[in-house]
Amino acid sequence: MLRIRIRFLSGSKEGTVEVFPTARYDCLYFGRDASCDVRFHPDQDPMVSRNHAVLEWRPQDGPQPVRVLLSDLLSSNGTFLNDRPVREATVVFSGDLVRFGRGGPLVRIELERAEPRDGEERPAVRQTQEMPRAEVADTQRRKIPNEP
């Protein structure tokens, strides 16, 4: 089973991580709307549209059994993958950075394979954990700078 970790590097959820098992979702919607899987604060993250972007996964042959794609949902401020505008469905790799609007919240997408052992419970649909401030600061130092 593949799990997708969304690590919030800036914005209202900075320092938190949300985990989504792909077995329980077909895709993940990002935005400020209450219907989104990955929700941003409506007042603190104004660069994020109500329905901003979607992350989808599709089975494929080869060493990577799943192909993960990011698409912008005609957001007002754009979606950026590793500081490049997303204009069409774009392949995402583990460790890629996604920014929601120029100067908006930054997240790192982490893809991890995790097979539950016999007798173990499946992971919760969503888990949030605090990230040590030092790790957030280190990530911020290495992040790609905003473009004007």
Rosetta blueprint (number, residue, H / E / L):
1 M L
2 L E
3 R E
4 I E
5 R E
6 I E
7 R E
8 F E
9 L L
10 S L
11 G L
12 S L
13 K L
14 E L
15 G L
16 T E
17 V E
18 E E
19 V E
20 F E
21 P E
22 T H
23 A H
24 R H
25 Y L
26 D L
27 C E
28 L E
29 Y E
30 F E
31 G E
32 R L
33 D L
34 A L
35 S L
36 C L
37 D L
38 V E
39 R E
40 F L
41 H L
42 P L
43 D L
44 Q L
45 D L
46 P L
47 M L
48 V L
49 S L
50 R L
51 N L
52 H L
53 A E
54 V E
55 L E
56 E E
57 W E
58 R E
59 P E
60 Q L
61 D L
62 G L
63 P L
64 Q L
65 P L
66 V E
67 R E
68 V E
69 L E
70 L E
71 S E
72 D E
73 L L
74 L L
75 S L
76 S L
77 N L
78 G L
79 T E
80 F E
81 L E
82 N L
83 D L
84 R E
85 P E
86 V L
87 R L
88 E L
89 A L
90 T E
91 V E
92 V L
93 F L
94 S L
95 G L
96 D L
97 L E
98 V E
99 R E
100 F E
101 G L
102 R L
103 G L
104 G L
105 P L
106 L E
107 V E
108 R E
109 I E
110 E E
111 L E
112 E E
113 R E
114 A L
115 E L
116 P L
117 R L
118 D L
119 G L
120 E L
121 E L
122 R L
123 P L
124 A L
125 V L
126 R L
127 Q E
128 T E
129 Q E
130 E E
131 M L
132 P L
133 R H
134 A H
135 E H
136 V H
137 A H
138 D H
139 T H
140 Q H
141 R H
142 R H
143 K L
144 I L
145 P L
146 N L
147 E L
148 P L
